[in-house]
Amino acid sequence: MHKIAQELVNQHIHTMLTWAFEQNGACQFYEALGGKRIDRAEVVIEGTSLSEVAFGWDTLKNL
């Protein structure tokens, strides 16, 4: 994640948002990196309803 955050900062982008399926263990990873749950959406993939969570960072300098 550090390399991605650094590349965004190099391009003068200082915030970030990513989506993850709520059942995905990556959600805990994003929260550990300071991501805040800012939205939720339901998607249907091949007839299966899944929850997605948006994680946002209002600053990348701590990543």
Secondary structure as GFF3:
##gff-version 3
##sequence-region A 1 63
A	DSSP	alpha_helix	2	10	.	.	.	ID=ss1
A	DSSP	beta_strand	16	21	.	.	.	ID=ss2
A	DSSP	alpha_helix	26	32	.	.	.	ID=ss3
A	DSSP	beta_strand	36	45	.	.	.	ID=ss4
A	DSSP	beta_strand	48	57	.	.	.	ID=ss5
###
